[in-house]
Structure formats: structure tokens, C-alpha cells
Amino acid sequence: MRKLGCSIGTLPGKDIFEQIEEIKKAGFDSTFFSWTNKQNAIAITEKANALGLEVEGIHAPFHKSNSVWVEGDDGDEYIEELRACINTAAKLHIPVVIIHTSLGTDVPKTSPIGLVRFRKIIIEAERKGVKLAFENTEIIRHLSLI
């Protein structure tokens, strides 16, 4: 039988924990959520699991996706944020982390530093047994390169 999932964050006016309860009441089997920090991820996962919902994935932050491709501390800091997300997913037995390769339509060119940075998180995810789902909704060249 096919599992049905619903993203946390789709019910305006309800806090995250109320949303998890509503998702379960509506008959869904699984969910995923957007990463904010480790403590939040733990609390969300514990609540979902207590209700019998499987957490299938975490959507990594994407606010600094373009910085990966450009020299500077922002790109390094963003990669560390992605690593924290991946490591938390592994500890919580969440199998997938969704990552943007760039953001928007005005994006930097692909670059060697971007490839080096993405390689770091790909290796980290492999070591931890977490699958990375790369996505890009506007510009495809970064996604194609990865």
C-alpha cells in the first residue's frame, strides 16, 4: 500500500505541533519539515514519531544557497549549516535531506569552490547514510553540474 505524506507548514494559523496532530488526524502516514535548528528538529521528530508519523525528510535551509558558489565566509558557514542538518537527520534516522543548489533567477556562475563545498556535504551524507535530494526550481545549470 502506498504511503501518503504531508509537509509540516501547510496549515496556516496552527503551530508546528498542532499541525503534526492535524496531519495524523487527516490520515497521513508521513511528513517532512523545514530545518531551523537541531533542537527544533528533535522536538518535531519526537512528536511525529509519538503519533505514528514517519518523518521522511528535512528540507535544508536555502537562504544562502548562492553563497556556495562564491569565495568567502558565507559559503563556508552555509555548508556548516547543511552539515548540521545532515548530521541531525542521521541521528534522528531521517533518510533524506533536500537541498537547493542555487536560489532565484539571478545566480552566480558555477565554480570550482562550489563543487568542492558540495563534495564535502555529499561525503558527509554518504558517511552518515543520509540521501541528498538536490533541487532547484529556477535555474538548472547548478543542479545539472552537481
N, CA, C and O of each residue as an XYZ file, in Angstrom:
584
protein
N       0.844     -1.185      0.000
C       0.000      0.000      0.000
C       0.884      1.241      0.000
O       1.933      1.272      0.644
N       0.464      2.220     -0.700
C       1.202      3.461     -0.855
C       1.060      4.334      0.386
O      -0.030      4.473      0.941
N       2.198      4.931      0.821
C       2.160      5.870      1.950
C       1.747      7.243      1.444
O       2.049      7.615      0.310
N       1.063      7.982      2.283
C       0.702      9.360      1.976
C       1.393     10.282      2.973
O       1.388     10.021      4.176
N       1.988     11.360      2.470
C       2.670     12.301      3.339
C       2.191     13.719      3.116
O       1.650     14.061      2.064
N       2.407     14.535      4.136
C       2.029     15.942      4.082
C       3.104     16.758      4.782
O       3.568     16.390      5.861
N       3.487     17.838      4.180
C       4.515     18.712      4.738
C       4.001     19.493      5.941
O       2.894     20.032      5.928
N       4.825     19.541      6.974
C       4.522     20.421      8.095
C       4.748     21.848      7.611
O       5.757     22.136      6.968
N       3.826     22.725      7.914
C       3.933     24.108      7.458
C       2.847     24.460      6.459
O       2.852     25.553      5.894
N       1.917     23.543      6.239
C       0.861     23.770      5.252
C      -0.459     24.230      5.860
O      -1.428     24.485      5.144
N      -0.488     24.334      7.184
C      -1.729     24.727      7.851
C      -1.549     26.071      8.551
O      -1.127     26.108      9.707
N      -1.855     27.157      7.884
C      -1.672     28.478      8.491
C      -2.506     28.640      9.755
O      -3.619     28.125      9.859
N      -1.943     29.367     10.709
C      -2.671     29.648     11.933
C      -2.512     28.597     13.020
O      -3.028     28.765     14.125
N      -1.812     27.528     12.723
C      -1.579     26.479     13.721
C      -0.082     26.354     13.946
O       0.713     26.461     13.012
N       0.292     26.125     15.208
C       1.724     25.942     15.455
C       2.164     24.575     14.920
O       1.334     23.748     14.543
N       3.441     24.359     14.894
C       4.004     23.148     14.298
C       3.421     21.882     14.925
O       3.082     20.935     14.216
N       3.308     21.868     16.234
C       2.839     20.658     16.916
C       1.359     20.396     16.676
O       0.937     19.243     16.596
N       0.568     21.462     16.561
C      -0.840     21.297     16.183
C      -0.938     20.766     14.756
O      -1.797     19.939     14.450
N      -0.053     21.250     13.890
C      -0.058     20.784     12.510
C       0.251     19.295     12.422
O      -0.365     18.571     11.639
N       1.203     18.843     13.225
C       1.546     17.410     13.226
C       0.327     16.590     13.629
O       0.039     15.562     13.017
N      -0.381     17.034     14.643
C      -1.588     16.333     15.091
C      -2.655     16.313     13.992
O      -3.298     15.289     13.764
N      -2.836     17.443     13.320
C      -3.828     17.529     12.244
C      -3.450     16.636     11.060
O      -4.313     16.009     10.445
N      -2.165     16.587     10.750
C      -1.690     15.731      9.657
C      -2.018     14.270      9.969
O      -2.490     13.532      9.103
N      -1.769     13.869     11.191
C      -2.076     12.484     11.594
C      -3.583     12.235     11.568
O      -4.034     11.209     11.058
N      -4.364     13.175     12.117
C      -5.830     13.022     12.135
C      -6.408     12.909     10.732
O      -7.407     12.224     10.516
N      -5.767     13.592      9.773
C      -6.257     13.569      8.393
C      -5.936     12.256      7.684
O      -6.387     12.022      6.563
N      -5.147     11.393      8.348
C      -4.889     10.076      7.782
C      -3.562      9.917      7.064
O      -3.334      8.904      6.403
N      -2.688     10.898      7.183
C      -1.385     10.776      6.536
C      -0.485      9.828      7.325
O      -0.641      9.648      8.533
N       0.462      9.229      6.601
C       1.393      8.263      7.190
C       2.753      8.880      7.497
O       3.484      8.389      8.357
N       3.086      9.952      6.795
C       4.423     10.522      6.927
C       4.386     12.028      6.747
O       3.377     12.617      6.361
N       5.533     12.625      7.044
C       5.655     14.070      6.934
C       7.108     14.452      6.670
O       7.999     13.607      6.739
N       7.340     15.709      6.372
C       8.679     16.277      6.347
C       8.560     17.733      6.762
O       7.467     18.300      6.766
N       9.686     18.331      7.108
C       9.645     19.697      7.608
C      10.894     20.455      7.192
O      11.870     19.871      6.723
N      10.843     21.759      7.374
C      11.985     22.620      7.069
C      12.862     22.781      8.296
O      12.370     23.007      9.402
N      14.163     22.664      8.091
C      15.168     22.782      9.152
C      15.248     24.216      9.654
O      15.288     25.160      8.865
N      15.272     24.369     10.962
C      15.614     25.656     11.565
C      16.815     25.490     12.489
O      17.747     26.294     12.475
N      16.769     24.415     13.301
C      17.908     24.107     14.171
C      17.738     22.691     14.722
O      16.684     22.074     14.570
N      18.795     22.189     15.365
C      18.806     20.816     15.867
C      17.700     20.564     16.891
O      16.996     19.557     16.805
N      17.542     21.469     17.856
C      16.549     21.274     18.905
C      15.138     21.204     18.332
O      14.336     20.372     18.756
N      14.835     22.063     17.385
C      13.532     22.068     16.749
C      13.303     20.764     15.981
O      12.216     20.188     16.030
N      14.326     20.311     15.280
C      14.218     19.064     14.519
C      13.939     17.883     15.448
O      13.121     17.019     15.135
N      14.616     17.853     16.579
C      14.398     16.773     17.548
C      12.964     16.808     18.064
O      12.291     15.778     18.101
N      12.499     17.980     18.458
C      11.145     18.109     19.011
C      10.080     17.711     17.980
O       9.131     17.000     18.310
N      10.237     18.161     16.756
C       9.270     17.825     15.696
C       9.262     16.321     15.446
O       8.201     15.704     15.361
N      10.447     15.740     15.330
C      10.549     14.306     15.043
C       9.973     13.476     16.176
O       9.262     12.501     15.932
N      10.270     13.849     17.407
C       9.724     13.104     18.559
C       8.197     13.155     18.576
O       7.543     12.141     18.822
N       7.633     14.326     18.318
C       6.174     14.469     18.302
C       5.568     13.631     17.176
O       4.593     12.911     17.392
N       6.139     13.725     15.983
C       5.622     12.960     14.842
C       5.702     11.462     15.118
O       4.737     10.730     14.898
N       6.848     11.019     15.595
C       7.018      9.586     15.876
C       6.069      9.101     16.962
O       5.550      7.987     16.879
N       5.836      9.927     17.979
C       4.917      9.548     19.056
C       3.501      9.332     18.527
O       2.742      8.536     19.080
N       3.149     10.038     17.458
C       1.819      9.894     16.857
C       1.780      8.822     15.770
O       0.726      8.545     15.198
N       2.934      8.223     15.494
C       2.989      7.189     14.466
C       3.238      7.709     13.069
O       3.030      6.989     12.093
N       3.681      8.953     12.958
C       4.038      9.514     11.649
C       5.523      9.298     11.387
O       6.358      9.555     12.254
N       5.839      8.834     10.211
C       7.230      8.709      9.800
C       7.702     10.061      9.277
O       6.994     10.710      8.508
N       8.878     10.485      9.684
C       9.472     11.700      9.132
C      10.371     11.262      7.984
O      11.418     10.652      8.205
N       9.964     11.572      6.771
C      10.673     11.113      5.579
C      11.833     12.017      5.188
O      12.765     11.570      4.519
N      11.791     13.270      5.594
C      12.854     14.159      5.172
C      12.842     15.494      5.873
O      11.876     15.882      6.530
N      13.956     16.181      5.706
C      14.106     17.554      6.183
C      14.489     18.398      4.981
O      15.375     18.028      4.211
N      13.823     19.525      4.825
C      14.234     20.485      3.792
C      15.256     21.416      4.426
O      14.946     22.152      5.363
N      16.472     21.374      3.906
C      17.554     22.216      4.432
C      17.262     23.679      4.141
O      16.516     23.999      3.216
N      17.854     24.566      4.934
C      17.693     25.990      4.637
C      18.284     26.303      3.262
O      19.218     25.642      2.807
N      17.731     27.307      2.621
C      18.230     27.635      1.276
C      18.546     29.114      1.114
O      18.870     29.561      0.014
N      18.455     29.875      2.195
C      18.648     31.320      2.148
C      20.031     31.738      1.656
O      20.183     32.837      1.122
N      21.034     30.890      1.822
C      22.391     31.229      1.380
C      22.902     30.279      0.302
O      24.112     30.126      0.137
N      22.004     29.648     -0.422
C      22.409     28.675     -1.433
C      23.400     29.242     -2.443
O      24.349     28.560     -2.832
N      23.190     30.462     -2.862
C      24.077     31.046     -3.875
C      25.486     31.287     -3.350
O      26.435     31.341     -4.134
N      25.636     31.433     -2.043
C      26.954     31.714     -1.471
C      27.922     30.545     -1.629
O      29.137     30.732     -1.555
N      27.399     29.355     -1.843
C      28.256     28.175     -2.021
C      29.184     28.359     -3.216
O      30.310     27.861     -3.200
N      28.740     29.054     -4.236
C      29.460     29.175     -5.496
C      30.448     30.336     -5.520
O      31.148     30.537     -6.512
N      30.505     31.105     -4.421
C      31.310     32.328     -4.382
C      32.332     32.233     -3.245
O      32.015     31.734     -2.165
N      33.547     32.708     -3.485
C      34.566     32.752     -2.433
C      34.038     33.567     -1.255
O      33.325     34.553     -1.446
N      34.390     33.152     -0.034
C      34.024     33.929      1.142
C      33.469     33.081      2.262
O      33.126     31.912      2.082
N      33.390     33.703      3.424
C      32.941     33.009      4.634
C      31.478     32.577      4.575
O      31.116     31.557      5.162
N      30.630     33.335      3.876
C      29.205     32.974      3.817
C      29.002     31.564      3.277
O      28.190     30.802      3.802
N      29.732     31.226      2.240
C      29.611     29.888      1.650
C      30.067     28.810      2.610
O      29.425     27.766      2.722
N      31.174     29.052      3.307
C      31.676     28.076      4.283
C      30.695     27.914      5.439
O      30.439     26.796      5.886
N      30.145     29.028      5.925
C      29.182     28.977      7.029
C      27.913     28.238      6.614
O      27.345     27.474      7.394
N      27.481     28.470      5.391
C      26.284     27.796      4.901
C      26.520     26.287      4.797
O      25.638     25.504      5.154
N      27.668     25.874      4.326
C      27.988     24.453      4.241
C      27.978     23.828      5.636
O      27.521     22.697      5.800
N      28.472     24.543      6.630
C      28.425     24.026      8.008
C      26.988     23.883      8.493
O      26.669     22.945      9.225
N      26.127     24.797      8.093
C      24.710     24.684      8.446
C      24.098     23.440      7.790
O      23.316     22.725      8.416
N      24.455     23.190      6.538
C      23.965     21.992      5.859
C      24.497     20.722      6.530
O      23.770     19.739      6.672
N      25.753     20.749      6.937
C      26.327     19.593      7.635
C      25.588     19.322      8.943
O      25.334     18.166      9.283
N      25.245     20.367      9.671
C      24.490     20.197     10.920
C      23.133     19.565     10.634
O      22.676     18.701     11.382
N      22.499     19.991      9.565
C      21.203     19.435      9.174
C      21.351     17.950      8.832
O      20.546     17.127      9.269
N      22.374     17.611      8.055
C      22.622     16.223      7.664
C      22.918     15.366      8.892
O      22.380     14.267      9.027
N      23.763     15.860      9.779
C      24.118     15.099     10.980
C      22.913     14.880     11.888
O      22.764     13.810     12.477
N      22.062     15.881     12.002
C      20.849     15.732     12.811
C      19.908     14.725     12.167
O      19.323     13.892     12.859
N      19.756     14.793     10.857
C      18.909     13.816     10.158
C      19.405     12.400     10.431
O      18.608     11.498     10.691
N      20.706     12.208     10.371
C      21.268     10.876     10.623
C      20.956     10.413     12.041
O      20.557      9.267     12.246
N      21.135     11.292     13.013
C      20.871     10.924     14.417
C      19.402     10.591     14.654
O      19.076      9.755     15.497
N      18.524     11.246     13.910
C      17.089     11.027     14.078
C      16.542      9.962     13.127
O      15.338      9.708     13.106
N      17.416      9.345     12.347
C      17.033      8.307     11.376
C      16.073      8.849     10.315
O      15.150      8.160      9.880
N      16.309     10.083      9.915
C      15.542     10.696      8.832
C      16.352     10.468      7.562
O      17.488     10.933      7.472
N      15.800      9.768      6.584
C      16.610      9.283      5.472
C      17.013     10.292      4.397
O      17.960     10.045      3.650
N      16.313     11.424      4.305
C      16.560     12.338      3.188
C      16.670     13.783      3.671
O      15.904     14.228      4.525
N      17.646     14.508      3.103
C      17.749     15.955      3.281
C      17.655     16.585      1.896
O      18.397     16.220      0.985
N      16.740     17.529      1.751
C      16.506     18.217      0.481
C      17.318     19.507      0.485
O      17.257     20.288      1.434
N      18.077     19.720     -0.583
C      19.000     20.856     -0.650
C      18.834     21.588     -1.982
O      18.729     20.960     -3.036
N      18.811     22.902     -1.924
C      18.828     23.715     -3.145
C      20.267     23.914     -3.584
O      21.157     24.095     -2.753
N      20.492     23.880     -4.872
C      21.836     24.130     -5.395
C      22.052     25.601     -5.718
O      23.190     26.049     -5.856
N      20.984     26.339     -5.838
C      21.029     27.795     -6.019
C      19.634     28.321     -5.693
O      18.703     27.551     -5.456
N      19.509     29.645     -5.685
C      18.230     30.242     -5.311
C      17.944     31.456     -6.183
O      18.790     32.339     -6.328
N      16.758     31.496     -6.757
C      16.340     32.638     -7.554
C      16.764     32.537     -9.000
O      17.236     31.496     -9.459
N      16.589     33.637     -9.711
C      16.951     33.664    -11.127
C      18.239     34.435    -11.377
O      18.830     34.305    -12.449
N      18.684     35.228    -10.426
C      19.947     35.954    -10.539
C      20.975     35.219     -9.678
O      21.173     35.546     -8.508
N      21.620     34.228    -10.274
C      22.506     33.342     -9.525
C      23.953     33.494     -9.994
O      24.202     33.878    -11.137
N      24.906     33.192     -9.107
C      26.301     33.228     -9.533
C      26.592     32.087    -10.510
O      25.840     31.115    -10.590
N      27.680     32.219    -11.241
C      28.106     31.138    -12.124
C      28.554     29.947    -11.290
O      28.948     30.098    -10.133
N      28.489     28.778    -11.882
C      29.049     27.610    -11.213
C      30.556     27.834    -11.089
O      31.154     28.557    -11.887
N      31.162     27.204    -10.078
C      32.579     27.458     -9.827
C      33.239     26.258     -9.162
O      32.560     25.412     -8.581
N      34.557     26.186     -9.248
C      35.276     25.102     -8.561
C      35.045     25.099     -7.048
O      34.924     24.030     -6.449
N      34.983     26.278     -6.424
C      34.770     26.289     -4.966
C      33.407     25.722     -4.604
O      33.261     25.068     -3.572
N      32.416     25.965     -5.437
C      31.096     25.386     -5.192
C      31.124     23.872     -5.256
O      30.503     23.195     -4.436
N      31.847     23.343     -6.232
C      31.968     21.889     -6.348
C      32.691     21.289     -5.144
O      32.290     20.240     -4.640
N      33.750     21.946     -4.683
C      34.488     21.473     -3.508
C      33.571     21.479     -2.286
O      33.554     20.519     -1.516
N      32.818     22.550     -2.111
C      31.920     22.640     -0.957
C      30.825     21.585     -1.012
O      30.546     20.929     -0.008
N      30.203     21.413     -2.172
C      29.161     20.401     -2.277
C      29.742     18.997     -2.084
O      29.086     18.127     -1.511
N      30.951     18.779     -2.554
C      31.600     17.474     -2.350
C      31.705     17.151     -0.857
O      31.506     16.006     -0.452
N      32.018     18.160     -0.043
C      32.129     17.952      1.403
C      30.829     17.440      2.001
O      30.831     16.504      2.801
N      29.728     18.050      1.613
C      28.461     17.610      2.208
C      27.979     16.293      1.610
O      27.294     15.519      2.279
N      28.330     16.039      0.366
C      27.971     14.748     -0.238
C      28.703     13.624      0.494
O      28.107     12.595      0.810
N      29.988     13.822      0.762
C      30.775     12.823      1.507
C      30.209     12.649      2.910
O      30.075     11.526      3.396
N      29.878     13.752      3.555
C      29.294     13.703      4.901
C      28.000     12.886      4.899
O      27.796     12.028      5.757
N      27.142     13.159      3.938
C      25.864     12.445      3.851
C      26.087     10.951      3.598
O      25.423     10.112      4.206
N      27.012     10.624      2.709
C      27.310      9.212      2.444
C      27.790      8.515      3.712
O      27.346      7.411      4.025
N      28.692      9.158      4.435
C      29.218      8.595      5.683
C      28.110      8.350      6.708
O      28.143      7.372      7.455
N      27.141      9.245      6.729
C      26.063      9.171      7.719
C      24.860      8.357      7.243
O      23.932      8.118      8.017
N      24.866      7.931      5.983
C      23.749      7.156      5.470
C      22.510      7.976      5.169
O      21.393      7.461      5.220
N      22.700      9.248      4.854
C      21.588     10.146      4.527
C      21.617     10.427      3.024
O      22.667     10.751      2.467
N      20.473     10.303      2.379
C      20.375     10.626      0.954
C      20.152     12.120      0.808
O      19.412     12.729      1.580
N      20.799     12.700     -0.188
C      20.580     14.106     -0.502
C      19.706     14.196     -1.742
O      19.969     13.551     -2.757
N      18.676     14.999     -1.643
C      17.795     15.254     -2.778
C      18.039     16.695     -3.204
O      17.539     17.630     -2.580
N      18.806     16.864     -4.265
C      19.113     18.207     -4.751
C      17.965     18.698     -5.605
O      17.425     17.967     -6.436
N      17.604     19.952     -5.385
C      16.537     20.528     -6.200
C      16.874     21.966     -6.540
O      17.660     22.630     -5.865
N      16.260     22.408     -7.589
C      16.388     23.797     -7.993
C      15.155     24.100     -8.818
O      14.855     23.398     -9.784
N      14.462     25.116     -8.448
C      13.205     25.385     -9.142
C      13.298     26.469    -10.207
O      12.347     26.674    -10.961
N      14.436     27.169    -10.281
C      14.528     28.245    -11.263
C      15.610     28.013    -12.328
O      15.302     27.982    -13.520
N      16.841     27.856    -11.920
C      17.970     27.728    -12.843
C      18.528     26.310    -12.731
O      18.822     25.847    -11.629
N      18.673     25.627    -13.849
C      19.023     24.210    -13.833
C      20.533     23.946    -13.876
O      20.952     22.850    -13.504
N      21.359     24.884    -14.307
C      22.771     24.571    -14.540
C      23.517     24.119    -13.283
O      24.395     23.262    -13.378
N      23.197     24.665    -12.119
C      23.857     24.256    -10.888
C      23.464     22.825    -10.521
O      24.306     22.011    -10.144
N      22.197     22.545    -10.636
C      21.689     21.199    -10.365
C      22.311     20.192    -11.330
O      22.729     19.110    -10.918
N      22.373     20.546    -12.604
C      22.956     19.647    -13.611
C      24.410     19.334    -13.302
O      24.846     18.197    -13.483
N      25.152     20.301    -12.847
C      26.571     20.106    -12.536
C      26.745     19.170    -11.342
O      27.598     18.283    -11.368
N      25.944     19.362    -10.301
C      26.021     18.507     -9.117
C      25.597     17.105     -9.495
O      25.586     16.214     -8.646
